[in-house]
Amino acid sequence: MKAAVLVQPRRFEIQEVPVPEIKGTGVLVQVRATAICGTEVTMYNGEHKEDYPLVMGHETAGVVAKVGSAVTLVREGDPVFIISGISCGLCEYCRQGKENLCPNGGLLGREMQGSYAEYVAVPERAVFKLSEGFPFIHATTLNLLMTVVHSQERFRIFPGDSLAVIGLGPAGLVQILLAKICGANPVIGLGHRAWRGKIAKDFGADKVILTKEEDLLEKIRNAVDKKGVDMVITAASRPSAVKQAIKIVRPGGWILQFGITGKVDDVDFYSLYFKEVNIIASRATVGRDFYPALKLFQTHSDLFSRLVTHTLPLEKIQKGFEMAQDRKEEGVLRIVMTY
């Protein structure tokens, strides 16, 4: 089969590789669409130490090509979505419904061969059947929605809570929408691209603050009160987002650390202490998040369909990652590779 292989940082090669084998509860999926995720951009850049060659890809939808002898939930020809985290299903964490913390599993396309290939093999528990006609390119967005649903289950939003979302990429936009649905008011979007700010208002932001152009703390205080916002969600991977969150959250408030950020220097720990801030982290998603994410997509399909701004054939994956990394081109949100 054809696969896009990352042979070294920032360099893909289209190669012929063996089709994965399955048995028992294994499912072989013919991939139809895989989105480029921000996590993969960092891997592409070599920011995480990886073993090369590597076939990445984990936000995926396709058609069941073959099933193992013990598979009962799907059959050949079924359209399916694949959850990005592959767990063992048997450990302490998995049996508590916390399969995202499974020490024996990993991320598709990182700890195991991913879906930037014509076929991918996964356990039966990792596939969810889609309705006939569900667009594959938009089914990839379900993974993003699942991670947002999972994160907002980590803390409770009460009607009238003021909330700020730092980062207006696809994840930040979904965070804004879900927070608004839960009753947060006002919801403030913080980012540094004006064109994304306009889209954020379509997703429910009551106010957008461009962090590069305006006094952040003063603008926040003018939008809510002098104390700061009740809740902050960091939906950006840049370290400055963490510092901004600490700065604008009110005493006794909450910070949801959603964006994947490495070490952050010069964190104001005194402010964390003095404000008695509650910090919650969120990692990936679990299987139970699929159904509320699906319902969320179906209810707001027109909005979510706007998130996929570019589609490219697998052979153009190098271009896709260059676009995802650079993002200087106005209008780039989600890039989906098609097969």
C-alpha positions, 0 to 999 in steps of 0.5 A: 500500500501507499504511505506517507513516511516521515523519514526525518524532521520536515521530510516526507516520502511516499513509499510502498509499505506492507498492508497491516495484518489483523486477527481476532478483534482487529479491524483493517480500515481503508482510510478515506480522510485524515486531518493534520493535527497540531500535535503532528506538526510538532512531531514533523518539526522534530520537537518530540524525539521520535524513531524514524521512519514514522507513519503519522496520522490519527484524526481519521475516517474510512471504510472497513476493509476486513475484520478479524474472526472475533469482531462483532460490532462492524463488518466490511463496507461500514463507514467508521471513525477511528478514535486517536488513542489506542488503549489495552482495554484491560488495565486499571485505567481502562477499566475505570473509563480512563483509557486516555491514561492507559500505560500500555497504549498510545497515540495512533501515528506515534506509538504505532503506525498511523493513518497517513496510509491507504490502510490502518489496522486498529482494535475493534474497540477503536472504531465507531460506526458512522451513518451512511453518507457522513462526509469523511473529511468532516468525520475527522473533526469528531476527534477534535470535538471529542477532546473538547468535550472531554476537557470541559467535563473536567470542570463545570461551567455555570450559567453566567460564568465569565470565560476566556479562551486563549487561541482561536484555532479550530480547538479554540473555536470549538471551546468557545461554542461549547462554553457558550452552550453551557451558559458561560457569559460573556465568552471572550476569545483571545488571539492574534489573527483578526480574521480568526476573530471574526470566525470566533464571533460566529462560534459564539464569542461575545468579544474578541481581543487581539492580543498583539494589539491591545492591553490584554489585562485592561481589556479583560477587566473592561469586559468583565470586572476588575477581578478578572474572568471566572475561567480561562481555557488555554487552547494554544500551544504557545507558552505565553498562553499559560502566563496570560491565563494566570494574569487574567483569571480572577482570584479563586478562578479556574484555568483549563490547560488544554493546549499542549505546551512544554516547559514554561519559563518565568511562570508567576507562581506567586500569583497562583498562590496569591489568587488560589487558582484552580488548574485542571489539565486535560489529555486527549479523549476517551471512547464515551466522548464520541456520542456527545461529540457526534450529537454536537456535530449534528446540531451545529454541522454548518459551523463545524463544516467551516473548520475544514478549509483545505483538502489535499491528496496524500501525495501532497502531504509535504505541502499540507504540513508546510501550510499547517506549520506556517499558517501565514495564509489567511483562511487556513484552519484545518487541512485534511488529506484525502485518499 
